[in-house]
Amino acid sequence: MAAEQITLAAEDGHTLTAWLAEPQGDAKGGVVVLHAVYGATPHMGDVCAKWAQAGYRAVAPALFDRLEPGLVFPYSAPAEGGKRYAALSEDQIFADIRAAAAKANPDGPAVISGFCSGGTWAWRAAAREDMTFAAHATFYGSHIAQHIELTPRCPTILHYGTADHVVPLATVEEIAVRHPEAEVHVYPGAGHAFFNPAQETYNAEAAALAWERTVGFLEQTLD
């Protein structure tokens, strides 16, 4: 169930690479995974593989391909990746998300998920009236508070750590208060990027619990 790289075609004619992982047997559904500021790193392929092991077809589009094919950044350079996200337009990102969603689940709405800045774009995509998703699952979405006026149009689960240096706990609490319809989980002592084993802030206990909760959430939501 290891992930492989494929090519997708967006509605505007742009072609981009993506990580794809297929489950054994029939898929329970499809999941789109949006990357953090570092680009479509091997970690995104690993996440897709985890989804495949859970029974889902997972696709992680390389959104930075619009700027330079294969563009990724080391975990020591988040600012560089942030600049690249800022260089992309909404229309470009949403076109690539649509292409990934169509691949993830050709027969119906996919789940939209994301990490860090990708989590913010997942939040924004889930709120759009011209896009339909079965559910929304985001890990430490970095700028959701800047789009707090938006409301996802599908069941939503969010994960944050109490030691997140990007999203303060007070901001997480604000999101939870403004959006009681969302399931918001906070992990004591976990920092930003706690789900990524390749980063210093990785927290195995928090990552395992967040994953268990997310898979259980989808089992209930998509049943």
Stockholm file with secondary structure:
# STOCKHOLM 1.0

chainA/1-223         MAAEQITLAAEDGHTLTAWLAEPQGDAKGGVVVLHAVYGATPHMGDVCAKWAQAGYRAVAPALFDRLEPGLVFPYSAPAEGGKRYAALSEDQIFADIRAAAAKANPDGPAVISGFCSGGTWAWRAAAREDMTFAAHATFYGSHIAQHIELTPRCPTILHYGTADHVVPLATVEEIAVRHPEAEVHVYPGAGHAFFNPAQETYNAEAAALAWERTVGFLEQTLD
#=GR chainA/1-223 SS CCCEEEEEECTTSCEEEEEEECCSSSCSCEEEEECCTTCSCHHHHHHHHHHHHTTCEEEEECGGGGTSTTCCCCTTCHHHHHHHHHTSCHHHHHHHHHHHHHHHCTTSCEEEEEETHHHHHHHHHHHCTTCCEEEEEEESCTTGGGGTTCCCSSCEEEEEETTCSSSCHHHHHHHHHHCTTSEEEEETTCCTTTTCTTSTTCCHHHHHHHHHHHHHHHHHHCC
#=GC SS_cons         CCCEEEEEECTTSCEEEEEEECCSSSCSCEEEEECCTTCSCHHHHHHHHHHHHTTCEEEEECGGGGTSTTCCCCTTCHHHHHHHHHTSCHHHHHHHHHHHHHHHCTTSCEEEEEETHHHHHHHHHHHCTTCCEEEEEEESCTTGGGGTTCCCSSCEEEEEETTCSSSCHHHHHHHHHHCTTSEEEEETTCCTTTTCTTSTTCCHHHHHHHHHHHHHHHHHHCC
//
